[in-house]
Amino acid sequence: MGEGILTDLLTEILIPAAAVVGIVFALVQWLLVSRVKVSPEPSSSGGSKNDYTDYLIEEEEGLNDHNVVLKCADIQTAISEGATSFLFTEYQYVGIFMLAFAVLIFLFLGSVEGFSTKSQPCTFSKDKYCKSALANAIFSTVSFLLGAITSLVSGFLGMKIATYANARTTLEARKGVGRAFIVAFRSGAVIGFLLAANGLLVLYIAINLFKLYYGDDWEGLFEAITGYGLGGSSMALFGRVGGGIYTKAADVGADLVGKVERNIPEDDPRNPAVIADNVGDNVGDIAGMGSDLFGSYAESSCAALVVASISSFGINHDFTAMCYPLLISSMGIIACLITTLFATEFEIKEVKQIEPKLKWQLIYSTIFMTIGIAIVSWLALPYEFTIFNFGTQKQVASWQLFLCVAIGLWAGLVIGFVTEYYTSNAYSPVQDVADSCRTGAATNVIFGLALGYKSVIIPIFAIAVSIFVSFSFAAMYGIAVAALGMLSTIATGLAIDAYGPISDNAGGIAEMAGMSHRIRERTDALDSAGNTTAAIGKGFAIGSAALVSLALFGAFVSRAAIATVDVLTPKVFIGLIVGAMLPYWFSAMTMKSVGSAALKMVEEVRRQFNTIPGLMEGTAKPDYAACVKISTDASIREMIPPGALVMLTPLIVGTLFGVETLSGILAGSLVSGVQIAISASNTGGAWDNAKKYIEAGASEHARTLGPKGSEPHKAAVIGDTIGDPLKDTSGPSLNILIKLMAVESLVFAPFFATHGGLLFKIF
C-alpha cells in the first residue's frame, strides 16, 4: 500500500506551525482593531493612509465630539462587565458539573475490568494486547477536562474580543460604512482564527502527550482522545442554552414593551432592558457559538481518528496518514487566512456591497480549501489503503477520500446559500413574510412557519447526498472527514458569524450614545447583513452536526460490537421512537424557559416605565441592573434541566436498556433533531429580517409597510419576538443535543457493552 509523500517529521512540524500562524494572524488583526481609540484623544497627523486615527471623511458630523466617545466607552464598559460577570457565574455552576461528570467517566470506564491495571486484548485486534481499562478511564477523564476547559476558554475569549470591538465599530461608523465593516469583520476574524488554531493545537499536543504512555497502542490512545470531543460539546450545551435564555429573555422583554407598547426605537437608552439585551448578544451569540463550533470540530476530528486507528493507518502506525484530519484543519487555517485578506484589504464603499462581500468570503474559502484538500490528500495519504467498515476492511484510494472531504465542504456551502435565500430580506421568501404583516401578526406567524418548514428540503438533500457518497467511498471514516470538510473553513465561518452580534452591539451603542440617525442607518445595514450571516453560520453548525453525529454513531456501533441495527426489533424501535421525541422535549424546555424569563422581564420593564418619574421623557435613568439580574438568574436556573436531559439520557438508556436501544435513541434524535433545528433557525431568522426589511424602508414595497410604529411593523415585531427563542436558543442548541448524545455514547461504549442492559438481563 505504501506511504504518502509527506514524512512523519514534516507532519509533526506543519500541524503546530499552522496553528501558530493562525494565532499570530488573529493577534495581528486584534492589534489593527485596537488602533481605533475609545478615548477622546486628538488624532495625530502625518500617519499612513491606513492609520485609523488619521483617515477621516470630512463631511461627517460629530467626529470631534468628545462626549460621544466618552458615552461609547461607558456603554462598552457596562456591556463588557455584564457579560464577564454572567460568564463567571455560569462557569462556576458548569465547573461543578464538569468535575462531577469527570468522576462519572472515571468510575464507569474504570469499572469495565474492575479497575484492573492489567493489559487486555484489544477490542478490534484480539491477537494484540492494549493498555488497561483503568488507563482508558484515566486518560478519557483527562481528555474530557481538556476539551471542556478549551471550550470554556474559546467562549470567554470570543466574548472579550466582541465586547472590545463593539464601540470601536460604532466610532468607525462615523467615518463611513466601509470603515465600520472592516473593524467588525477583523474582530470576527480574531475570534475565528483563535478558536480554530487553539482547538487544533490543544488536540495535537494531547495526542502527542498521550502517545508517550500508549506507545504503539493507537487503538487505546484514540479511544481515550474521544473524551476531548465530549468535553467540548458538554460545555457548549450549557453555553448555548444558558446564553440563549439570557439573550432572548432580555430581547423579547425589550422589544415587546419598548417597541410595541411604548413605541420607542430599538436600543433606546430609556429602555431598562437595553443593557441586558446587548450583554446577551455576547454571551449567547458569541460565547455560545464559539463553544458550539469548537465542539463540532473536536468531535469530527475524534470520530475520524477513532475509525482511522482501527484501519490500515493505525494498524501500520502511519502517523502522517493518521493525522489526515488534523492536516485538513491545518490547511483550513491557511485557506481562511488568504480569504480574510480579500475582505480586509479592499474597502467597501456602500451599503449594498456588505452582504455580497460576506457571501464571497464563503465562496473564496471553499474554493481555496478544495485546492488545499487535494494537496493534503496527495501528500499525506498512500495511494491505496483500507478503512474499517463494521468488522471488515474496505479498500479505499486517496482520490476517494479527497472527494469525501470535498463533498462535505461544498454541501456546507449549499446549506449556507439556501439558508441565506430563506433568511435574507433581499429575496422573495422574507419579503413575502414581511408582506403578510399587512393583515396582522397571525398571518406573519403562519407565513414564517411555512418558510421554516420549506427551508429544510434542500439542506436535507445536501446532507443525504454527502452521506451516501462519502459512505460509499470510505465507510464511516468518509462521513467523519466529510463533516471535517464542512468545518474546515471554521475560521471564516466564525468570522462572518461573530461579525453579526458585534454589528448589532455597535448599533445599540450608537442609539444609546445619541449619535445621528445616519450612523444608526449604517450600523443597521451592517447588522441586517449580520443576521443573514448568523443564519448561515447556524446552517453550517447544524449540517456538520448531522454528519458528525452519524460518524460518531458508526464508531459507537463498532465499539459496542453491535452486528446490525435492526429497526424491526422491539429494543431498537422503542429507542428510535423515543429518540425522535427527545428534540421536542428539549425544545419545549428551552422555549418555556425563555418564555418564563421574558414574562418577568416584561413585568419589570413595565414597572419601571410606570413608576420611575421622567423615565419616558429621558430625564431619569432606568435601573439596568434589575433587568440584568432577571436574565442572569433565569438562565443559570433554567439551563440545568435541558442539560441534564441530554447528558443523562445515554447513561440511563445504555445502563438499563443496553446498546441496541441506545443505538435507536441516537438514530431517532439525529433524524428528527436536524429537521427541527434547521426549520427553527430559519423561521426565526426570516421573522427578524422581515422586521428589519420594514424598518429600513429601502424599497417601494417596504415603504408601503412602514414606517416604524405602523401596524404591519408591530406585527413584524411580534413575529420577531416569537422567532427569537427559535433561532437563538432552541434551534442552535439542538445540533449540540444530537452530537453530544452520540459522543457520550461512544465514550461510555466499553461500559455499556460490558455491563449495559440491566433491565433486560433481570427480566
Secondary structure as the mmCIF struct_conf table of DSSP 4:
data_model
#
loop_
_struct_conf.conf_type_id
_struct_conf.id
_struct_conf.beg_label_comp_id
_struct_conf.beg_label_asym_id
_struct_conf.beg_label_seq_id
_struct_conf.end_label_comp_id
_struct_conf.end_label_asym_id
_struct_conf.end_label_seq_id
BEND BEND1 ILE A 5 LEU A 6
HELX_RH_AL_P HELX_RH_AL_P1 ASP A 8 SER A 34
TURN_TY1_P TURN_TY1_P1 ARG A 35 ARG A 35
BEND BEND2 VAL A 36 VAL A 36
BEND BEND3 VAL A 38 SER A 39
HELX_LH_PP_P HELX_LH_PP_P1 GLU A 41 SER A 44
BEND BEND4 SER A 45 GLY A 46
TURN_TY1_P TURN_TY1_P2 LYS A 49 ASN A 50
TURN_TY1_P TURN_TY1_P3 TYR A 52 ASP A 54
TURN_TY1_P TURN_TY1_P4 GLU A 58 GLU A 59
BEND BEND5 GLU A 61 GLU A 61
TURN_TY1_P TURN_TY1_P5 LEU A 63 ASN A 64
HELX_RH_AL_P HELX_RH_AL_P2 HIS A 66 GLY A 110
HELX_RH_3T_P HELX_RH_3T_P1 SER A 111 GLU A 113
TURN_TY1_P TURN_TY1_P6 GLY A 114 PHE A 115
BEND BEND6 LYS A 118 LYS A 118
STRN STRN1 GLN A 120 PRO A 121
BEND BEND7 THR A 123 PHE A 124
TURN_TY1_P TURN_TY1_P7 LYS A 126 ASP A 127
BEND BEND8 LYS A 128 LYS A 128
STRN STRN2 TYR A 129 CYS A 130
HELX_RH_AL_P HELX_RH_AL_P3 ALA A 133 GLU A 172
HELX_RH_3T_P HELX_RH_3T_P2 ALA A 173 LYS A 175
HELX_RH_AL_P HELX_RH_AL_P4 VAL A 177 TYR A 214
TURN_TY1_P TURN_TY1_P8 GLY A 215 ASP A 216
HELX_RH_AL_P HELX_RH_AL_P5 TRP A 218 ALA A 254
HELX_RH_PI_P HELX_RH_PI_P1 ASP A 255 GLU A 261
BEND BEND9 ARG A 262 ARG A 262
TURN_TY1_P TURN_TY1_P9 GLU A 266 ASP A 267
TURN_TY1_P TURN_TY1_P10 PRO A 269 ARG A 270
TURN_TY1_P TURN_TY1_P11 PRO A 272 ALA A 273
HELX_RH_AL_P HELX_RH_AL_P6 VAL A 274 GLY A 280
HELX_RH_PI_P HELX_RH_PI_P2 ASP A 281 ILE A 286
HELX_RH_AL_P HELX_RH_AL_P7 ALA A 287 SER A 309
TURN_TY1_P TURN_TY1_P12 ILE A 310 ILE A 310
BEND BEND10 SER A 311 SER A 311
HELX_RH_AL_P HELX_RH_AL_P8 SER A 312 ILE A 315
TURN_TY1_P TURN_TY1_P13 ASN A 316 HIS A 317
HELX_RH_AL_P HELX_RH_AL_P9 PHE A 319 MET A 322
TURN_TY1_P TURN_TY1_P14 CYS A 323 CYS A 323
HELX_RH_AL_P HELX_RH_AL_P10 TYR A 324 THR A 344
BEND BEND11 GLU A 345 PHE A 346
BEND BEND12 GLU A 350 GLU A 350
HELX_RH_3T_P HELX_RH_3T_P3 VAL A 351 GLN A 353
HELX_RH_AL_P HELX_RH_AL_P11 ILE A 354 ALA A 380
BEND BEND13 LEU A 381 LEU A 381
BEND BEND14 TYR A 383 TYR A 383
STRN STRN3 GLU A 384 ASN A 389
TURN_TY1_P TURN_TY1_P15 PHE A 390 GLY A 391
STRN STRN4 THR A 392 ALA A 397
HELX_RH_AL_P HELX_RH_AL_P12 SER A 398 THR A 423
TURN_TY1_P TURN_TY1_P16 ASN A 425 ALA A 426
BEND BEND15 TYR A 427 TYR A 427
HELX_RH_AL_P HELX_RH_AL_P13 SER A 428 ASP A 435
HELX_RH_3T_P HELX_RH_3T_P4 SER A 436 THR A 439
HELX_RH_AL_P HELX_RH_AL_P14 ALA A 441 LYS A 454
TURN_TY1_P TURN_TY1_P17 SER A 455 VAL A 456
HELX_RH_AL_P HELX_RH_AL_P15 ILE A 457 LEU A 487
TURN_TY1_P TURN_TY1_P18 SER A 488 THR A 489
HELX_RH_AL_P HELX_RH_AL_P16 ILE A 490 MET A 512
TURN_TY1_P TURN_TY1_P19 ALA A 513 GLY A 514
HELX_RH_AL_P HELX_RH_AL_P17 HIS A 517 ARG A 559
TURN_TY1_P TURN_TY1_P20 ALA A 560 ALA A 561
BEND BEND16 ALA A 563 ALA A 563
TURN_TY1_P TURN_TY1_P21 VAL A 567 LEU A 568
BEND BEND17 THR A 569 THR A 569
HELX_RH_AL_P HELX_RH_AL_P18 PRO A 570 THR A 611
BEND BEND18 ILE A 612 ILE A 612
TURN_TY1_P TURN_TY1_P22 PRO A 613 GLY A 618
BEND BEND19 THR A 619 ALA A 620
HELX_RH_AL_P HELX_RH_AL_P19 TYR A 624 GLU A 638
TURN_TY1_P TURN_TY1_P23 MET A 639 MET A 639
HELX_RH_AL_P HELX_RH_AL_P20 ILE A 640 PHE A 657
HELX_RH_AL_P HELX_RH_AL_P21 VAL A 659 ALA A 696
BEND BEND20 SER A 699 SER A 699
HELX_RH_AL_P HELX_RH_AL_P22 GLU A 700 LEU A 705
BEND BEND21 PRO A 707 PRO A 707
TURN_TY1_P TURN_TY1_P24 LYS A 708 GLY A 709
BEND BEND22 SER A 710 SER A 710
HELX_RH_AL_P HELX_RH_AL_P23 GLU A 711 PRO A 725
HELX_RH_PI_P HELX_RH_PI_P3 LEU A 726 SER A 730
HELX_RH_AL_P HELX_RH_AL_P24 GLY A 731 VAL A 747
TURN_TY1_P TURN_TY1_P25 PHE A 748 PHE A 748
HELX_RH_AL_P HELX_RH_AL_P25 ALA A 749 HIS A 755
HELX_RH_AL_P HELX_RH_AL_P26 LEU A 758 ILE A 762
#
